[in-house]
């Protein structure tokens, strides 16, 4: 099983952790596709630790190592914002009202556009409907 340690990823504080957690949520189906069946229990253990952790650095580092062992050369970095994950920009004064679906647990900064989307997306990490929130 995965060795999940806290604080071994050299993370950049809560903002960076929230961003990585949202990237994992947004691309979890793709991440699961890289993990072979025999390693799925390890993946689920890591995801469980990520869901319940106030300090996600350890589970994120464990996921990075698992992905490397599964043949993803850059590990978790292959699935983070530098790899093409964007999302909605933060709302700024003077811009129109923006509503988005956000993390149901308020533990990451993933945002999915709510415009013309009456049914919220499901959070892949927590398995719950995302919450609609006014951003500006």
DRENDO-1510 file (C-alpha; in Angstrom, 1 decimal, always signed):
<recs>
REC; n; res; u; v; w
REC; 1; UNK; +0.0; +0.0; +0.0 .
REC; 2; UNK; +1.0; +3.6; -0.4 .
REC; 3; UNK; +3.2; +5.3; +2.2 .
REC; 4; UNK; +1.5; +8.6; +2.9 .
REC; 5; UNK; +3.6; +11.1; +4.8 .
REC; 6; UNK; +2.7; +14.6; +5.6 .
REC; 7; UNK; +4.8; +17.5; +4.4 .
REC; 8; UNK; +7.1; +15.7; +2.0 .
REC; 9; UNK; +6.2; +17.4; -1.2 .
REC; 10; UNK; +7.7; +20.8; -0.7 .
REC; 11; UNK; +4.3; +22.4; -1.4 .
REC; 12; UNK; +3.7; +26.1; -1.6 .
REC; 13; UNK; +1.1; +26.5; +1.2 .
REC; 14; UNK; -2.6; +26.2; +1.3 .
REC; 15; UNK; -3.2; +28.0; -2.0 .
REC; 16; UNK; -1.0; +25.6; -3.9 .
REC; 17; UNK; -2.5; +22.6; -2.1 .
REC; 18; UNK; -6.0; +23.8; -3.1 .
REC; 19; UNK; -5.0; +24.2; -6.7 .
REC; 20; UNK; -3.4; +20.8; -6.9 .
REC; 21; UNK; -6.5; +19.2; -5.2 .
REC; 22; UNK; -8.8; +20.9; -7.7 .
REC; 23; UNK; -6.6; +19.6; -10.6 .
REC; 24; UNK; -6.8; +16.1; -9.2 .
REC; 25; UNK; -10.6; +16.4; -9.0 .
REC; 26; UNK; -11.0; +17.8; -12.5 .
REC; 27; UNK; -8.8; +15.1; -14.0 .
REC; 28; UNK; -9.5; +12.1; -11.7 .
REC; 29; UNK; -11.0; +10.0; -14.4 .
REC; 30; UNK; -7.9; +10.5; -16.6 .
REC; 31; UNK; -5.6; +9.8; -13.6 .
REC; 32; UNK; -7.5; +6.6; -12.9 .
REC; 33; UNK; -7.0; +5.6; -16.5 .
REC; 34; UNK; -3.2; +5.5; -15.9 .
REC; 35; UNK; -3.4; +3.3; -12.8 .
REC; 36; UNK; -3.6; -0.4; -13.6 .
REC; 37; UNK; -6.2; -2.5; -11.8 .
REC; 38; UNK; -3.8; -4.1; -9.4 .
REC; 39; UNK; -2.8; -0.7; -8.1 .
REC; 40; UNK; -6.3; +0.7; -7.8 .
REC; 41; UNK; -6.5; -0.2; -4.0 .
REC; 42; UNK; -3.4; +1.9; -3.5 .
REC; 43; UNK; -4.9; +4.8; -5.5 .
REC; 44; UNK; -8.2; +4.7; -3.5 .
REC; 45; UNK; -6.2; +4.7; -0.2 .
REC; 46; UNK; -4.3; +7.8; -1.4 .
REC; 47; UNK; -7.6; +9.5; -2.5 .
REC; 48; UNK; -9.2; +8.6; +0.9 .
REC; 49; UNK; -6.2; +10.3; +2.6 .
REC; 50; UNK; -6.5; +13.3; +0.3 .
REC; 51; UNK; -10.2; +13.7; +1.1 .
REC; 52; UNK; -9.7; +13.6; +4.8 .
REC; 53; UNK; -6.5; +15.6; +5.1 .
REC; 54; UNK; -6.2; +19.1; +6.3 .
REC; 55; UNK; -2.6; +19.0; +5.0 .
REC; 56; UNK; -2.9; +17.3; +1.6 .
REC; 57; UNK; +0.9; +17.5; +0.9 .
REC; 58; UNK; +1.5; +13.9; +2.0 .
REC; 59; UNK; -1.3; +12.3; -0.1 .
REC; 60; UNK; -0.4; +14.5; -3.1 .
REC; 61; UNK; +3.2; +13.3; -2.8 .
REC; 62; UNK; +2.1; +9.7; -2.6 .
REC; 63; UNK; -0.1; +10.1; -5.7 .
REC; 64; UNK; +2.8; +11.7; -7.5 .
REC; 65; UNK; +5.0; +8.6; -6.6 .
REC; 66; UNK; +2.2; +6.2; -7.6 .
REC; 67; UNK; +1.8; +7.8; -11.0 .
REC; 68; UNK; +5.6; +7.7; -11.6 .
REC; 69; UNK; +5.5; +4.0; -10.8 .
REC; 70; UNK; +2.6; +3.6; -13.3 .
REC; 71; UNK; +4.7; +5.1; -16.1 .
REC; 72; UNK; +3.8; +8.8; -16.0 .
REC; 73; UNK; +7.2; +10.3; -16.1 .
REC; 74; UNK; +6.3; +13.6; -14.6 .
REC; 75; UNK; +3.9; +12.1; -12.1 .
REC; 76; UNK; +1.2; +14.4; -10.7 .
REC; 77; UNK; +2.7; +17.4; -12.6 .
REC; 78; UNK; +1.3; +15.9; -15.8 .
REC; 79; UNK; -2.2; +16.7; -14.5 .
REC; 80; UNK; -1.7; +20.1; -13.0 .
REC; 81; UNK; -2.4; +23.6; -14.3 .
REC; 82; UNK; +0.8; +23.8; -16.2 .
REC; 83; UNK; -0.4; +20.8; -18.2 .
REC; 84; UNK; -3.4; +22.6; -19.6 .
REC; 85; UNK; -5.9; +22.8; -16.6 .
REC; 86; UNK; -7.3; +26.2; -16.4 .
REC; 87; UNK; -10.7; +26.9; -14.9 .
REC; 88; UNK; -12.4; +30.2; -14.4 .
REC; 89; UNK; -10.3; +33.2; -13.5 .
REC; 90; UNK; -10.9; +34.8; -10.1 .
REC; 91; UNK; -13.7; +37.4; -10.2 .
REC; 92; UNK; -12.5; +40.9; -10.3 .
REC; 93; UNK; -14.2; +44.2; -9.4 .
REC; 94; UNK; -16.0; +45.7; -12.4 .
REC; 95; UNK; -16.7; +42.5; -14.2 .
REC; 96; UNK; -20.1; +41.0; -14.6 .
REC; 97; UNK; -21.6; +38.6; -12.0 .
REC; 98; UNK; -20.1; +35.1; -12.5 .
REC; 99; UNK; -21.6; +32.0; -10.9 .
REC; 100; UNK; -19.8; +28.8; -10.8 .
REC; 101; UNK; -20.0; +25.3; -9.3 .
REC; 102; UNK; -17.4; +24.9; -6.6 .
REC; 103; UNK; -16.1; +22.1; -4.4 .
REC; 104; UNK; -18.8; +20.7; -2.1 .
REC; 105; UNK; -16.3; +20.5; +0.7 .
REC; 106; UNK; -14.7; +23.9; +0.0 .
REC; 107; UNK; -11.3; +22.2; +0.1 .
REC; 108; UNK; -10.1; +23.1; -3.4 .
REC; 109; UNK; -10.4; +25.9; -5.8 .
REC; 110; UNK; -11.9; +24.0; -8.7 .
REC; 111; UNK; -14.6; +26.0; -10.5 .
REC; 112; UNK; -16.9; +24.8; -13.2 .
REC; 113; UNK; -19.0; +27.4; -15.2 .
REC; 114; UNK; -22.6; +27.5; -14.0 .
REC; 115; UNK; -23.9; +29.5; -16.9 .
REC; 116; UNK; -26.5; +27.4; -18.8 .
REC; 117; UNK; -25.7; +24.4; -16.5 .
REC; 118; UNK; -28.8; +23.8; -14.4 .
REC; 119; UNK; -27.4; +20.6; -13.0 .
REC; 120; UNK; -24.1; +20.8; -11.2 .
REC; 121; UNK; -21.1; +18.6; -12.0 .
REC; 122; UNK; -20.2; +16.0; -9.6 .
REC; 123; UNK; -17.0; +16.4; -7.6 .
REC; 124; UNK; -14.9; +13.5; -8.7 .
REC; 125; UNK; -12.9; +13.5; -5.4 .
REC; 126; UNK; -15.8; +13.6; -3.0 .
REC; 127; UNK; -18.5; +12.1; -5.1 .
REC; 128; UNK; -21.0; +14.9; -4.3 .
REC; 129; UNK; -22.7; +17.5; -6.4 .
REC; 130; UNK; -20.7; +20.7; -6.7 .
REC; 131; UNK; -22.2; +23.8; -5.0 .
REC; 132; UNK; -23.3; +26.8; -7.0 .
REC; 133; UNK; -21.6; +30.0; -5.8 .
REC; 134; UNK; -21.7; +33.6; -6.9 .
REC; 135; UNK; -18.1; +34.7; -7.5 .
REC; 136; UNK; -18.6; +38.4; -8.2 .
</recs>
